Amino acid sequence: MSKFRLAHLGLVMAAVGFTAGAPLAGLVSAAHAADTVRADVGKPLQEAQRLLGAGKAREALAKLKDADNVGNKTDFEKYQIERVRASAAATAGDTAVAAKSFEALIASSRTPASEKVKFNEGLAGMYYRAKDYPKAITAIQGVLKDNPNNTAMQQLLTQTYYISGRYNEAAAALKNGKQSEESLQMLANIQLKQNDKAGYVATLEKLAGSYPKESYWADLLNRVQGKPGFSRTLNLDVLRLRLALNQLKKPAEFMEMAQLALQAGNAPEAIKIIDQGYKVGALGTGTDAPRHQRLKDLATKTQADNTANQATQEATLIKEKDSDGLFNMGYALVSGGNADKGIALMDQGMKLGTARRPEEQKLHYGIALFKAGKKAQAVTALKAVKGTAGEADLARYWLLYINKA
């Protein structure tokens, strides 16, 4: 997880109106225009500014000691010294000195409210980089109290919660904030640390849906297959989604999917899977090439036989009120390109109400509608899928995929 990046702290002072090397008079706020700086204080101050402008921040800090040593300094002189010291220390990377000066400037009534916000931001950044997370959190919260929409500070607060082990606060902030990929990754990491499996999967689903990387999908599908009670009859559906996501790579994966499709009575789908395997070079090469060809021949022959006997088989299935058989025949027709006839048979099979696994049937119906180009109907069908054996999970994942397709 990449950490929140802060701008160089030396720029903070420039953002609030301090420019190294600027005339000392430029540092006098309008509210205190009558205040002046005596020469014995002003001379080392201006020399410190010059050194800072020349990139010699540590030398500037040393020169400020001459101003510090002047006796009976006025509040205004002390204030101007702290302004220069804050910038020099921040630029030099002296967190302890810079933080002390920032705190003094924030507490001063001479500092305009708009500048105090910037000083608080700079202070938060210094504490963060110094790994003083409790003080960083306090400083950030001070900024957000006056400006709750400060996105940069919101992100830094979340990061600080996370890196300091305050996971509950970090998770709450991430759930309420903008759902960027980085924030979702951090939330998922927190949920893993807290063994919140349900929360992790929910976050992973958001990542896969909004930022569809192969790693998110692979984790998601592996988890659903490893979930207690997952039905092995849905292994083909997992492979269907992996194929749609271009995640099938190995010859064994294409072979397994094609064989499962044949077992499910979907020879046209098996042929398409095998053809895809040949297209990407996973099948048809190596010592197993003859085996790949035999499977292709079997799928082609099965499809030819089914086509030749389709009318007889359909009549028999209708007569026997075989919901699963009629539905699977329709699914095969959709896979083979005859969507209208296929969906009609699937509808007819579902209406019989005798399916062995009705929720699985609903899942396949939604997938078939999508493959038939009926996206809106597919979404409606998939949203209606229930079941506890993985059907509802896979329907939800198909919806994630469809919404990005």
Phi, psi and omega in degrees: 000124179286142181275158178299132182262133180254147174291159179304133186294335178298335180285341180300316182295321177297325181293336181257011171109003179262129175236123182302131179090358180289153178302145182300326181299333181291347181270354182278122181287155183299328183289343182230043185299336182280346181289145179226164178243128180292156184300321183289342172266318184295323183297308177294331177296313180294325177293322177296320177298317181298316179297320179296319178295335179271006179083016181251070186295319182291323176295325177296318178298320180294320180295328180297339179296330177296322178290322179298327186282350178289133182278160176054044179290144176282164177301323181293319179296318178298321181296315182293323177299316181295325179297313180292319180297319180301314181292317181296316181293320179297318181292324181282348181081018178272086188299317184298312181292317181298316181298318179297319179292319179299316180298321179294320180291322179294323181283343185284137176288346180282339182279123178300151182302320182297325179287324180300323178299313180294321178297319178298320178297314178297321179296318178300317180296321180294316179297322180297313182290335176275359180064025173266075191294322178302316179291325178298316180298316179299316181295317180296316179299326177296321177293314184291337178298320180270336181219079184295346181264013178286097186299318181299318180288327176299316180294318180294322178298315179298315179298321181291318174304312185296309186290338179266005175084011178269073190292323181298315179294320180296316181297318179298318179294321181291323180291329182269344184269188179295134185272065176284165179299318181297318181292323178292323176298317180295318179298317179298320179296319178298316182296326175294317180298326182268005180058034177269083186295317181296317179296320180297315180296319179299319178290321178298323177297320178295321178295315181294324181285322184265330183227072191292075175270152182300323182295321179295314182294320180298316179297316182297313183288326176296321181291321182292324178289332179271001182288136178305133178089000180296132182277129179297338180292349180265002179301323178297323181291326175296316179294326177299318180289321177297322178295317179298329180271005182060039181255000174276124184235322189270149177304319182297327180292316178294321180295314180300315182295318180297319179295319178295322178295320177296318179297330179277004179080022183243073180298320179300321178293319179301318179298317180296321179296314180297316179300320179295321178298319177293320183298320183270001177084010179280331180244158177088005180228163177079186184290341180268007182304319178297324178294320178299318182293322179297320178294321179296318179296319179297315180297319180295316180294318179299318179295318179297316179296317180297321180294319182293328184253013188301313184298316181295315181296320180296315180298318180296317181296321179294317180298320182274000182051047181272094183301311183295316181298315181293319180296314181294325176297317179297320180298319180296321179295320177299315180297330180274000176104356179260073188293315185298310179296317183296314181293325177299317178292323178296316177301315182297317179295319180295323181294338179293333175070023182243021181294142179290325180227080187300323180290325176295323178297318178297322178299312180295327179296315179297318179296317180297319178299319179295316179295335179276001179086011181258071189298312182298317179293324179296317179300314179299316182294318182291327178294339182270356183285131176246213176097153183242007183260014180112350182297312182294322178298311182293325177298319179295322180288325174297323177296319177301316180293315182298320181295341177257351183285000000 
